[in-house]
Amino acid sequence: MADKPGIPTEESPYKGQTGLRRLLNATRYSYEGLAAAFRNEDAFRQEVFAACVLIPLAIWLGNSGTERALMSCSVLLVLIVELLNSALEATVDRISLQHHPLAKRAKDIGSAAVMIALTNVLLVWSLILAQRF
């Protein structure tokens, strides 16, 4: 593929690493990402604290392994979507802090994804707990 003007073609120096070194680097980057999200994102912190309450509650309230898994995973999905939304917002802010319709659209769509994940928690928990009570 021919080089395009103004577009860097070099890859990360870490791209070629394999095996245990790659796994250790990936694990470290993941922990750094979690720490950055916890340190900088209020919504992520709130959702982590909610997960610390809801996941043990799901294990206690679920009647079967399937129910416990569905309830717990619905909560974990919120954390995953929030991390992706935070990454998207940081990327948009890195490009420009100016108000732009496309930046607003990207951030609004990311926020909508979080809202759908939260609605999923409400739906899953409601359906499972409605059978119990």
LOKOL-155128 format. One record per residue (C-alpha): residue number from 1; residue in one letter; x negated, y, z negated. Coordinates in nm, 4 decimals, decimal comma. Each point is the difference from the previous one (the first is absolute). Layout:
BEGIN
NODE     i   aa          u          v          w
NODE   NUM    a          X          Y          Z
...
This chain:
BEGIN
NODE     i   aa          u          v          w
NODE     1    m     0,0000     0,0000     0,0000
NODE     2    a    -0,1372     0,3407     0,0965
NODE     3    d    -0,0656     0,2579    -0,2682
NODE     4    k     0,2580     0,2767    -0,0115
NODE     5    p    -0,1275     0,3536    -0,0585
NODE     6    g     0,0437     0,1165    -0,3581
NODE     7    i     0,0965    -0,3438    -0,1331
NODE     8    p    -0,2634    -0,1762    -0,2109
NODE     9    t    -0,0569    -0,3612     0,1021
NODE    10    e    -0,2217    -0,1152    -0,2830
NODE    11    e     0,1376    -0,2476    -0,2491
NODE    12    s    -0,0361    -0,0049    -0,3736
NODE    13    p    -0,3315    -0,1454    -0,1197
NODE    14    y     0,2033    -0,2276    -0,2279
NODE    15    k     0,1956    -0,1511     0,2890
NODE    16    g    -0,2604    -0,2668     0,0738
NODE    17    q    -0,0203    -0,1374    -0,3510
NODE    18    t     0,1419    -0,3452    -0,0536
NODE    19    g     0,0552    -0,2491    -0,2747
NODE    20    l    -0,0324     0,0853    -0,3657
NODE    21    r    -0,1435     0,3511     0,0575
NODE    22    r     0,3020     0,0965     0,2128
NODE    23    l     0,2383    -0,1425    -0,2603
NODE    24    l    -0,1736     0,1870    -0,2830
NODE    25    n     0,0063     0,3276     0,1959
NODE    26    a     0,3680    -0,0452     0,0892
NODE    27    t     0,0860    -0,0714    -0,3634
NODE    28    r    -0,1905     0,3074    -0,1180
NODE    29    y     0,1719     0,2221     0,2593
NODE    30    s     0,3378    -0,1366    -0,1073
NODE    31    y    -0,0657     0,0789    -0,3663
NODE    32    e    -0,1233     0,3474     0,0976
NODE    33    g     0,3217     0,0533     0,1960
NODE    34    l     0,2168    -0,1111    -0,2915
NODE    35    a    -0,1938     0,2252    -0,2373
NODE    36    a     0,0291     0,2974     0,2377
NODE    37    a     0,3742    -0,0532     0,0382
NODE    38    f     0,0473    -0,0314    -0,3756
NODE    39    r    -0,2122     0,3078    -0,0648
NODE    40    n     0,1508     0,2244     0,2698
NODE    41    e     0,3569    -0,1153     0,0652
NODE    42    d     0,2658     0,0680    -0,2646
NODE    43    a     0,2586    -0,2175     0,1742
NODE    44    f    -0,2411    -0,2956     0,0129
NODE    45    r    -0,0739     0,0335    -0,3722
NODE    46    q     0,3711     0,0070    -0,0811
NODE    47    e     0,0613    -0,3057     0,2166
NODE    48    v    -0,2901    -0,1885    -0,1598
NODE    49    f     0,1434     0,0691    -0,3457
NODE    50    a     0,3444    -0,1103     0,1198
NODE    51    a    -0,1561    -0,3171     0,1439
NODE    52    c    -0,1666    -0,0718    -0,3352
NODE    53    v     0,3479    -0,0056    -0,1527
NODE    54    l     0,1996    -0,1532     0,2857
NODE    55    i    -0,2247    -0,2936     0,0919
NODE    56    p    -0,0013    -0,1529    -0,3513
NODE    57    l     0,3743     0,0713    -0,0131
NODE    58    a     0,0439    -0,1825     0,3321
NODE    59    i    -0,1866    -0,3013    -0,1361
NODE    60    w     0,2233     0,0008    -0,3076
NODE    61    l     0,3320     0,0650     0,1775
NODE    62    g    -0,0470    -0,2208     0,3054
NODE    63    n     0,1675    -0,3398    -0,0254
NODE    64    s    -0,2244    -0,1680     0,2556
NODE    65    g    -0,3395     0,0420     0,1547
NODE    66    t     0,1652     0,1386     0,3112
NODE    67    e     0,1868     0,2674    -0,1951
NODE    68    r    -0,3117     0,0939    -0,1941
NODE    69    a    -0,2015     0,0229     0,3210
NODE    70    l     0,2615     0,2084     0,1821
NODE    71    m     0,0376     0,2416    -0,2897
NODE    72    s    -0,3760     0,0330    -0,0557
NODE    73    c    -0,0887     0,0263     0,3684
NODE    74    s     0,2642     0,2665     0,0581
NODE    75    v    -0,1789     0,2123    -0,2607
NODE    76    l    -0,3430    -0,0735     0,1498
NODE    77    l     0,1338     0,1021     0,3415
NODE    78    v     0,0679     0,3490    -0,1377
NODE    79    l    -0,3657     0,0283    -0,1044
NODE    80    i    -0,1185    -0,1176     0,3419
NODE    81    v     0,2221     0,2454     0,1852
NODE    82    e    -0,0996     0,2836    -0,2345
NODE    83    l    -0,3690    -0,0708     0,0668
NODE    84    l     0,0603     0,0092     0,3757
NODE    85    n     0,2034     0,3200    -0,0323
NODE    86    s    -0,2739     0,1624    -0,2081
NODE    87    a    -0,2621    -0,1005     0,2572
NODE    88    l     0,2152     0,1451     0,2778
NODE    89    e     0,0477     0,3267    -0,1906
NODE    90    a    -0,3725     0,0285    -0,0715
NODE    91    t    -0,0792    -0,0587     0,3675
NODE    92    v     0,2503     0,2635     0,1125
NODE    93    d    -0,1393     0,2467    -0,2556
NODE    94    r    -0,3553    -0,0778     0,1155
NODE    95    i     0,0905     0,0905     0,3559
NODE    96    s     0,1624     0,3297    -0,0970
NODE    97    l     0,1721     0,1623    -0,2952
NODE    98    q     0,2005     0,2246     0,2322
NODE    99    h     0,3715    -0,0638     0,0280
NODE   100    h     0,0752    -0,1880     0,3188
NODE   101    p     0,3165    -0,1835     0,1068
NODE   102    l    -0,1907    -0,3221     0,0741
NODE   103    a    -0,1759     0,0079    -0,3377
NODE   104    k     0,3356     0,0519    -0,1701
NODE   105    r     0,1524    -0,2850     0,1991
NODE   106    a    -0,2845    -0,2368    -0,0931
NODE   107    k     0,0256     0,0872    -0,3688
NODE   108    d     0,3805    -0,0225     0,0003
NODE   109    i    -0,0105    -0,3418     0,1671
NODE   110    g    -0,2525    -0,1225    -0,2584
NODE   111    s     0,2238     0,1294    -0,2760
NODE   112    a     0,2982    -0,1761     0,1570
NODE   113    a    -0,1951    -0,3269    -0,0050
NODE   114    v    -0,0553     0,0403    -0,3748
NODE   115    m     0,3697     0,0741    -0,0495
NODE   116    i     0,0953    -0,3156     0,1916
NODE   117    a    -0,2415    -0,2053    -0,2132
NODE   118    l     0,1568     0,1447    -0,3165
NODE   119    t     0,3476    -0,0756     0,1364
NODE   120    n    -0,1190    -0,3548     0,0631
NODE   121    v    -0,0914    -0,0333    -0,3704
NODE   122    l     0,3449     0,1222    -0,0989
NODE   123    l     0,1706    -0,2378     0,2430
NODE   124    v    -0,2052    -0,3094    -0,0898
NODE   125    w     0,0297     0,0569    -0,3743
NODE   126    s     0,3725     0,0780     0,0229
NODE   127    l     0,0811    -0,3112     0,2016
NODE   128    i    -0,2007    -0,2277    -0,2275
NODE   129    l     0,1159     0,1501    -0,3283
NODE   130    a     0,3650     0,0159     0,1120
NODE   131    q    -0,0008    -0,3819     0,0124
NODE   132    r    -0,1378    -0,0203    -0,3513
NODE   133    f     0,2307     0,2442    -0,1784
